[in-house]
Every structure is written in structure tokens, then in C-alpha cells.
Amino acid sequence: MAYLEAHPLCERCLAEGIITSAIDVHHKVPVESAHTLMEMEQLAFDWHNLQALCIPCHASIHKAERSHSKQ
């Protein structure tokens, strides 16, 4: 994935001063929230809507949002 290549560290951990490898890419605004196929594609590929995360950070975001779970 190009985004992970450009952002190899977990952005959430990095904000806390912790160095952790990013494994997942999180969509800040869920792709499923789009109403049209065009909106879905925009959300899916817009780098401003992406966040590189480690597995624990990704899971905690989904748990807090009560969205489809990343376990």
C-alpha cells in the first residue's frame, strides 16, 4: 500500500511519542457512510481520510466508535 509506504509508523502512537510500526490503514470517515459509489471511492482513496495505525490503535478506535470491529 502506498499510504503505508509513505507513513510506516503508527500515527496515533507517534503523536504520543511512541515509535510503533503501522500495519493497518484506517479510514477516518468510514467508506460505508457514503451514499454513492463516487463518494465511496473518494473516501477510500483520499489520503486526508487515511491514518496509518498499529493493530492495537486500530482496534481501540473501532471499539470506541462501535463500528465494524478490528480485533
N, C-alpha and C positions, 0 to 999 in steps of 0.2 A: 504494500500500500504506500502510495506516495506521501500521504499525510504522516504516517508513522516514520517514514524515512526522514522527513523534514523535522519531525518532533519525536525523537527517540526516547525522551524522558516523560514520565507522568507529570502532566501539567499541574495537577492538584497537589501532588507531593512536593513538586518544585516550589510552589507558592508557599509551602511550609518550611522550605529549606532542606528538604529531604530528596536525595537522589535515588530514583527508582526507575527502572526500565518501563516504558509504556508497551503494553501488549494489545490493548483494545482501543478502538476509536468510538467515542460517544457522540451521539447527535444531541446537542443542547436542546433544540426544539425537535421533538420526535417526528420522524418521517411519517408515521401513522396519523399525525394530526393534520396532514394536508388534505385538501378537498378534491384536488385534481391530480392527474398524473404529472403534469408540468410542475405543480407545487412540490410534489413528492421528489421529483428529480432535482429541483432547486435545493431543497433541504438536504437531500442525500449527498450532494456534491459541493455544496458551498463551504469552503474552508472556514468561514467565520462561524459556521454552525457545528464545527467539529472540535473535539477535545481529546487529546491523547492521554490515556489513563492506564494505570496498572489494574490488575484484576480486582484487588480489594476496593480501590476507589470507585471503579465502575459498578461493582456490586452495591456499594453503600449508596451511591447516587440513585440507582434503580430502587433500592429498598426505601429510601426516603421519599421518592416520588411515587412509590407504589405502582410502578409501571412494570411492563413485562420484565421478569426477573433475570438478572445476570448473576448466577451463583457460582 
